[in-house]
Structures are given as C-alpha cells and as structure tokens.
C-alpha cells in the first residue's frame, strides 16, 4: 500500500489536474483504490484539494512533500526477496492470549468494548477475510475461555509456563498446528478492520504492521532501512531515526516461523524473550518487510487505564472511521463496475441476506441492488455458471434486469424490484400466492433454455463433505445414520426416468419477491442449474411449512390437475430428504468458517430423519429389498 501512496503523491506532485481515472492508470490500481488512498492521504493532511464545479485539483501539503521525500530513498534500493514462491493465500492465524494482565480478572482478549470482546471482534474480522483456521494460545485464566461456546471450534493450545516465559514461547507451542504462512495477532489489540485486509494483500510474505507513534508509553519503535525491518526497541535512544511503532499484528511465512522456532528451541537461554526480537534477529540475515499504515486508529489494552482510553476515546473514533471506509469500500465496487464518479452514488442502505451482503444503492436517481459475496462462498459457488443462469432468469422475466456481474469476484448489480415484499412462509400459504408461485415455477421448468450446469445433489454431497473435512467441520449426532439411508435412496432415485429442466434449486419463500399485486420474482441464482423440477417444488413446500393439505393444493396447482401421480409424490419426498441432508452439510461447512446458524443445521437433519420414516419411503425400501 505504501508504494502506491508514494506513486500517487508523486503523480499529484507532478500534475495537480489529474482525475482519479488517470491516477489509477498511472499507479496500476483500480479507481476505487485511488479513491480510498486519496481519502487516507487527505485525512492524514498529506494532500488537500480545491474544487471548481465538478473539477478537483489536488496539492501536496508540506507534510506530504516531506513524506514523499523520505520515501524516495527507501524505494531506490532494490533487495532480493527471501522467497522464490509467489504470495500465497493465508488461511491460518495465531492469536497470542496467554499473558497476565494484573488489572483484569480475565485474559485481555475477553475484555468487552461496546458489548463485544476484543477476541470475538478480531475473530470476525479474520473470518471476513477468509481466515477460518485459527489457533489461540492461552495461559492466564485459560479456563475462562470454556464459558464462551462460540469459540469451541477453534484450536486452543495451552502455555502452562506463561508466568515465566515471553510471547515467543507461546508462539513456539503452536508449531504442530501451523501448516503454512499465517497471520500473528496479539489478543489485546483493537484495530481498524482494513488493517487485516491490507496486510494480507501486501506482496511480502514476511511483514510487520507499523503505524505512527501512539504515545502510549509502551511503544515498540521500529526503524526501517532500505525498505526492510532494521531495528525494534522500546528504547528511543537506540535509533538513528524512528519510522513508526510496531502494533502487534504480523504476517509470517512458514519458513521464517520455522527458523524462529528452531533458534528459540536450540540456542535461546532467555525464556522471557518476545517473538518480535527473534524476528529482528532473523532480519539481519533475511529481508523482513513492513506495512506502514498512516492515521490508523487502534489501541492496546493491557491496563485499566488503557481500557478506559480505548473504550471512551479510541473506539468511538474507530467506529466512525470504519463506517466511513465501509462506505468507500462499497462505493469502490460500484465505481469500478459502472465507471462512476464518487459523487454519482447518492445513497447506500443495507439490504439483508443470509449468506451474502446486499445493499440498496441509489445512483443518479435510479435504484439498484448491489451484492457482495459472503465469506467462504467462493469454494461453494461457481460464479461463471451463476452469471449465465441469472441472465436466463432475467430474460424469462423471472428476475430483475441484470446490470453487472463479475464472475471473478461474484459482485452483482441488478435493478431494484419496485414495491418489493419478500415472501414469508405464512404469505406462501395463501391460495393466490400459491397460484403465482406455481406459475413462475412452470415458466422456468417448461422453458427451452439450457442452463450452464447440472445441479446433481449427490455430486454436491460429495463436494460439501470434502469441504467439511478440510474445514474441520463437526457433523451433528445421527449424521452418519442419515447418510447411510440417503445413499440407499440414491439407488432408487437414479433408476427413475427423470427429465432435467432449468431449476432454481433454492426456491424458499425468502428468495421470492412480490412486486405490487400481480408479479413475483425469483432472486439469487447461486445454486441454479438443470435438475429434477420436483426439487424446487419440494424445497418450497418444506420451507413454507405447508401442511399435508396445503402441499396437496400446491401440487395440484402446479400440475393443473386434481390427481398427482404416485411417482411424483415419491420424487417430492425423496427430494425433501436429499435437500435437508445436503443443506445440513452446507450449514456444517459454514459454521466451521465461523458463521452462527443456531439450530438451523440440527433442525434440517432432524427433519431429514423424520421424512426417512415416511410411508412412501418405507414402501420403496421394502420393494428394494424384495
């Protein structure tokens, strides 16, 4: 990020008339990123602007000129990187939570700010950035963590010698759980969520996060030389110059971490040493990078005084700034997608969503829905297929007009459905709503379109089970019993002569939107694909909580006849079972990534087991055994 700051300052210094699109081309980054950096530079008093109509001219302040001058020397010297391998996606984090805090009766990470513990906040930030494999090293009051069931699926490692050792001892104890590059986080840190994203995206695999001096009285000062870590100390007298303060969050490669552990275990005679000083020792032989984030709002809580300062002063500023940057983040997606100016985006409102983040946005007086995919969906959704299927739905008039779809990121922009009212299970029971739902189902299922993919429930079961194992998901009780019976039904189902049709595959009431009195839309085509049309019928009946009589009515309306064939009834109940089992696994996978769905997963599995005892299923199993 700092290199882009220098590039941007240099570009502005040379030409005050540059617009943000030209700045983006010069720096090789997106317009949204330029807007983000401009905001950061103005907040830090490095630049200011002058507006004439819609034209904006940017100028460097004296502080900006000094900052640019100080950075030129560092970036003139080229050094060899430690690693030949490219930057890898980080999936692990280690949180050090073993240290004693005399002022508190529990670990510092469990201290609450605005009703949320530091640990929970930091875990949520990590998960938002795709890090779900998290190791927490405890020591002081380790038994207190047992009172927090939401932390139960993380890996806990105990440091019984926390009273007599420094942070390196705790870090070394995590070695058997570390599988690759990871993020290291101290548990007493409150920090802007953007810091994690920036550090993860930084090109150097070994990188410490630093910022301006805080004046807290417990600073670990840092000196940078030739673009790399040169010195760390709490003693100002040891420095030729101070380039910043180390925060307590770092990115470490597996290779450097292994060298740190080996040095500590084989040669160290001082068990009180902290990890940053072993990292500093390695920096004399290897290049350890840094990321300096200016004007970062953060705080450390290791005393009652710090806690009060963070609660009363730091946190209110942090929340305002995070809200501001979240708006910038959302607007950057819109600006990049539709080539907009910042001023074109008039309003943003959260719009709900179980898996994704949805926003109602107003652009030049027109209203749209922006979808930003949620954590972990990239491993479960084929965005290319979704783009094709969503376009088909739009062409059929079953969904709003698709304005933009990025199949790499999953970001989608569609026209806002006017007078929108999302169906509830209670609404879905109304006769006139049933007629409208069955009508749009028939339109979809009877169309001649060929969707981009086939939705095969058994392939999905295999796929999700692999994700469950990889993510250390914990199957619910009776999971295996249900699985064995589902696999028996699979044999019967696959012998049926079923014509596959375009299908939504997630047609619960919450994915159906009523517009005015006479129009329904099917939204969210993430799971769309060619399938047994009874999948949509079965899922909608279950999620609408239809009684047997209501389900019978729904089926007669769908088929437009009074009698429904036996094989159709068999397919409906079989699809109900397959769906509940599949989405049970989906829930386990999502929960392993840190999401909380309450009793949703166990409830699905219990319903699956109940339907496995249905008379139609017993009859089919009896015929199979004959």
N, C-alpha and C positions, 0 to 999 in steps of 0.2 A: 504493500500500500504506500509506503514512504517514497518508493521510487516514482510511483505515479503522482504523488504530491509534488515532488521536485520537477517532474516533466510538466505538470500543469502550471506550476509557478513560473517555470522558465518560459512556457508558451505565452502566458499572460504578460510576463515582463517584456517580451519582445513585441507583443501586439495586443493592446487593450481592447481592440474592436472584435476580437474573436467571439463567435457564437459557440454555444455548447456542442453543437454538432461537429464543428471544425475542431474544437478541443478534443473531442472523442476520437476523431480520426488521427490527430497528431499523437495522442497518448496510446492509441491502440486499445481503447476500452469503450464500454457502452455509454450512451448518453445518460442513462440513469446513474451510472457510476460517477460520471463527471458531475452530475447534479449533487450527488451525495458528497463528493470531495469538496465542491465549491461551498456547500453548506458548512462543512467541517472547517474549512480554511477561514470562512467569514466569522464563524463562532470563536475561533482562536485569534482573531484580529491579525491574520496574516494577509488578508486582502479586504478591499471594500469595493462597492460598486456605485455607479451613477446611472440613473435611468432617464432616458429621453424617449417618451412614448413607449413602444414595445422594444426598443433597443436598449441593451445593457452593456456598459463598458466596465471592465474590471481593472483594478490597480493594486499593486503591492503596497502594503504599509511598510514602515521601516523595519518592523519586526519580521515581516515576510521577506524583505530583502536580506536581512541578517540570516534568517533560516535557510534561504536558498544558497547563500554564500557558504554557510557552514557545511551544507550537504554536498557541494560540488567536489570537494577534496576526497570525501569518502568513496564516491562513486567513480572516481577516476582510476582507482586502483583495482585491478582485476585479481581475484583469488580463485584457486581451484576448490571446487566443492568436495565435501567428504565423500559423497555418494555418486556412483555412476548411474544408479537406478533413478527413474523419474519419481516425482512426488506421488505417494500412494494415498488412497482414501483411508482416513483414520476411522476405525470402528471401535476403539477402546479408549477408556480414560481411567486414570488412577486418582482417587481423592484421598489426600492425607488428612486423617481425622483423629490422630492418636494423642495429640498434645494436650497437656494440662492447662486449664485456664482458672487461676485462683479465684477470680471474681464470679465465676459461674458454677452452678451445681450440675452442669451437663456439658458435653462437648460443644465447642463454639459453633459448629455447623448446625446445631439444633436450636440455636437462638433464633427467635422469630422476628421478622420485620414485617409489619402490617399483616400479621396473622399467618405468615408463611415462613418456614425455616429456611435458613441460607442453603442448607443441603438440598431441600426439595426444589428450591428455585434453580440452583445450579444444575441439578439432575434434569429438570425440564428443559433448560437451555441446551444441554448436551444432546438430549433426545431430539429436540427440534432440528439439530444439526447432524442427525443421523448416527449419533454415538449411543449405542444401547448396551454394549458390553462394558460394564462399569465395576471397577474394583474399589472397595472402600477399606482403607487400613485404619483400624480402631485401636484404642488403648485405654485412655482415660474414660471411665464410666461407660465402658463398651456395652454393658447390659441395658443401658437406656435405649439403644437402637432397637431392641426387641419390642418396644412398645409402639413401633411405627411399622405396621404391616405393609404399608406401601413401598417399603424398602426391601421387602423379604426376597425378591427375585434377583437382587444384586449379589455380587460375590464379596463377602466380608472376610478380611484377614486380620487376625489379632496380633498386636505387638505387646507381649506381656512385659517387656522391658522399657516401656515408653518413658518411665520416670528417669532412666539413666542413659537414654540414647537420644540422638538428634534425628532429624527428618530423613537422613539417608538410611538409617536402619529400618525405618518403616517402609521406605521405597524399595529397599533390597528384599524385604519379606514378600513383596508382590511378584517376585521374578517367575515363579511357576505358573502364575495366571496370565502373564504377559505373552502375547503371541505375535506382536508386530509393533509398528510405530503407534504411539499413544499420546494423549493429552494428559498433562500432570496439573492437578488443581489442588490448591490448599483449601481446607474446608471453611476457613474464617473470612473468605473473600466475598464481598458484594460488588458486582461489576456489571457494566452495560453488556447486554446480550450480544451486541455487534462485535465485541472483542473476540468472542469464541469463533464466530464466522470468519473474521479477518485472519486470525491465527491459523485456522485450518486451511485457508486458501493461500497462505504465504508460501512462496516457492521453496523455501529452505526447510528440509526435513527436521533439522535441529534448530530450535528458535525459542528465545525467551521473549516474553511480552514485557515491554517497559513503557513508562509514560513520564510526564513531567514530575518534578519533585513535589511531594504532597505536603511536606512539613509536619508529618505526623509524629516525628520524634523517634521513629523506629525504622527509618528508611534503609533499604539495601541499595546503595548507589551503584551506578553502572557507568563504566567508560567503554566507549566503542572505538576501535582502531581499524582503519581500512575496511570498514563495513562489517566487522565481526566483533563478537564479545572479546573484551580485553581485560577488564578488571571488574570485580564485585567486592564491595566492602561497606560496612556501616560507619567507617571512619573517613570523614571528608578529607582528612589530612593526607591520605594516600593517593590522591588523584591529581593529575595534571589538569584535567577538566572533568566535569560531571555531565554525562549525556542523558541521564534520566534515572529513574528508580524502577527496580525490579518489583513486579506486582505479586507474583506467586502463582502464575499460570505459564506453563511452558509446553512446547511440543518437542517430543524426544523420539528419535529413531531407535529401533530395536538394537542396532549395532552400538550406538553411543551409550544407551542404557546398560547394555551388557558389559561394556568396558567400565562404566561407573561401578556396577555391582562387583565385578572382578577386583577392581582396585580396592574397594571397601573391604571385601571379604579376605583378600590375601595380604594386603600391605598396610591397612589402616590400623593405627594404635589409639585413635581417639574416637570412641563410640558416640561422642556428642556432636560430631560433625554433621552439618546440614548438607542436603543434596546439592545446593547451588555452588558450594565451594568445590565439590568433586567435579561438577560440571565445568567450573572455572579451570581446574587443573587440566582437564581434557582439552580445554580451548587453547592451551599452549602448543598442542600437537595437531589438533583438528579445528576446522572452522565451525564455530558455533554462531549461528545467525541471531538476529533480533528483529522484532517488530516494534517500532515506537508509534504509539497512538497518542496524538496530541489532544488535550482537553477531554481526556477520558474521565468519566465520572465513576468513582469506585471508592471503596472503603474496606478497612480491615478491622475485624472485631476480635481483639484479644484482651480487652479490659472493659470494665463497666463504663469508663469514660469514652472509649472508642464506640461502644454500643450506643450510648446516648447521642454521640455526634452523628453516627451513621443513621440512626433512627430519625432524628429531628432535622438534620441538615442535608446529609448526602442522599438519602432515599427519595425525598420529595423532588430533588433536582433530577435524580436518575429517572424517575418515572415520567417526568415531563419530557426529558430528552429522548427516552425510549419511545414514547408515543409519537414524538416528532419524527424520529428516524424510521419508525414503522410506517408512518405515512409516506415518507420519502421512498422507502423500500417498495411499497405498493405502487406508488406513482411511477417508479422507475420501470416496473413491468409494463405499465400502460404506455409510457413514453417510448420504450424500445419496440413494443409490439405495433403501435399505431402511428409512430413518428410524430408524437405530440410535443407541444411545449408544456412546461410545467404549469403555466397559467391556464391551459386548456382544461385541466382536470379540476372540476369545481367542488366535488363532494365525494367522500368515501364513507360507507357505512358497513359494519359487519353484517353478514347475511346468513350466519349459521352454517351447518354442515357437520356430519358425523365424522368423516374421515379427512375431508379437505377444508381449506379456508376459503370461504366465499365472501365477496364484497359487492355491494351495490355501489356503482360509481356513476357519477354524472359528468359527462364530457360535452362541452359546448351545448348544454341544454338537453342532450339526449341521455337516456339511462341504459346502463348495461350491467351485466353480471361478470365479475372477474373471479375466476377460480385459480387458486394456487394450491397445488397438490400437497397433501399432508405427509408427515414423516413416515418413511418406510414403503410408500405406495409404489416407488419405482421398481421394487422387486416383485410386486404382485400385479401390476397393470402394464399391458402392452399399449403404450400411448399411440403408436402408429395405427394399430387396429381401432382404438377408440376414436381417433380422428376420422377415419373412414366411416365408421358406424354412426358417429354423431352427425356427419354430413348427410348420410342416408336418412336418418330420422328427421333432420331439418327439411330435406327435400320432400319427404312424405307428409310434412306438416305436423309431425308428432312432437317436435321440439322447436324452441325458438331459433331464429336465424343465427348461424354460427358466423362470428365476425373474424375470429383469430384463433388458431390452435398451434401451439408449439409442441411438436411430437418429441422433442428432446427433453423439455422441462415439464411438459404436461400443463403449462399455463394456457387457460382458455378464456376467451371473451365472447359472450353471446348477448343478443338483445335481451333486455329485461321484459319479462312477461307482465303485461299490464293487469292491474287489479288481481294480482296473484294471491291465491289462497291454497296453501299446501293441504292436501287431504290428511285427515286423521282416520284411524280405524273406525271411529264412530260415524264419520261422514261417509266412509266407504260402504257402510251397511245400508244406506238409503237406496231405494229402488232406482230413482232417476240417475244417481251416481253410478250404480252398477251397470245400467244401460250404456252410459257414456264410456266407462272403463272397458267393458267388453267390446264396444265398437272400436276403440283405438287399438285394442289387442288384435281384433280381426284385421284391421287395416295393416298392422305390422306383419302378422303371421301369414296373411294371404298375399302379401306383396311379392313381386318377382325379383326383388333386389337380392343380390348375393353379398352377404357381409364378409368382412375381411378375414374372419377367423371362425373356427368352430369352438363353441363352449362345451367341452367334454368334462362332465363332472368328475369322472374317475381320474382323468389326467390332472385335473385341478386338485383332487385329494392328494395324489402323489406329490404334486408340486408344493402344496401347502405343508404337507408333512415333512418334506425336506427342509423347508424354511423353519418349521417348528423345531426340528432337531438342531439346525445350525444356530438358531437364536436361543437355544436352551429353554424353550417353552416347556411348561409343565402341564401335561394332559390332565383333565379332570378325572375324578373317580368314575368308573364304569365306561371310560372311553374305549378301552380295548374290547369290552363286551359288545358295545355298539358297533365297533369297526368290523368284528367278525361277522355279525349278522348283515351288515351293509354289503360286505363282499359276497355273501350268499345271494342276496337280492340282485346284485350286479349280473350274475349269471342269467337270471330270469329276464331281466330288463334288456340285456343285449341280444336276446333271442327274438325280441319283438321287432316287427317291421315298422319302424318309426321314421316318418318323413321329417327331416330337419327344416326349420323355417327361420327367417330372421327373428331374433328374440332379444328382449331387453335384459333378462336374467337377474334383475334386481328390482322387480316391479312392486315393491312395498308401497303403501299409501304415501309415505313421505317423499317418494320420487315421482309423485303425480301432482301436478299443479292445476288448479281450476282457475280459469280466466273468464271473468264475467259469469253469465248463466249457462252458456251452451258450449264452452270449449275446455278441453283438457289437454295438458301437455305431459309427455313422459320425459323426464330430465335425467341427467347423469348416466351416460352410456359407457362407463368404465368397464362393465362386465358384458357388454353387448356381444352377440355372436350367433352363429347358426346353432339351433338347439331344438329339442322337443318343445313345441309350443305349450305343452302342459306344464312345463317348468314355470313360466310366467303365471299361469292360472293358479297353480298350486301355491306358489310363494305369496301371491296376492291374497289368496283365501286365508292362509295361515297368519300373515302379518296384519290382516284386517280383523282377525279373531272372529271369523264367521262361525255361527252355529251350524249344525248339520243342515238345518232348513235353509239358512241363508246361503250356504255353499251350493246346495242343490239349485236354488234360484239362480245363482251366478252362473252355474254351468249351463242351465237351460237357456239363459240369455246369450251366453257366448255361442252356443251351438245353434241357437234359434230353433230349438225343438224341445219337446216335452220329455223325451226319453234319452238318457245319456248311455251309450254302450258300456258294457262291463269293462272292456279293455281300457277305455278312457278313465273310468273310475280307478282301475288298478294303477294306471300310469300316474294319475294325480297323487295317490297316496304314496307311491314309490318315490316320486319327485319330492314330496314333502320330507320324506326320510333322508334322501340324499342331500337336500338343501340344508337341513338342520345339522347334519353331520359335517358338511363342508364348511358352513359358516361358524361352527364350533371351532374347527381348526383355525380358521381365519382369526377368530377372537383370541385364541391362544397365542398366535403369532403376534398380533397387535399388542397384547398385554406383555409379551416378552420384550417388546420395544419400549415399554414404559407407559402405554395408554391404559386407562382405567375404564372398564366397561361394566363394573359392578357384577350383577348376577346374570348378565346377558348371555355369556357363554354357557354356564351351567344350565340355565333355563332352556337354551336350544337343545342341549344334549338330553335333558330330561324329556323334552317333547319328542325328540327322535326315538328314544327308548319306548315312550308311550305308543307312538304310531307303529313301532315294530310289533306291537301286540294287537294291532287292528285285525278284525276278522278277515278282511280281504288278503292281508299279508299272510295270515296263518293258513288260509286256503291255498295260496300259491306255494308256500313252503311244503305243505302236505303233498301237493301234486308233484313237486320236485323230488320228493323222497320216494314216491311210488315207482 
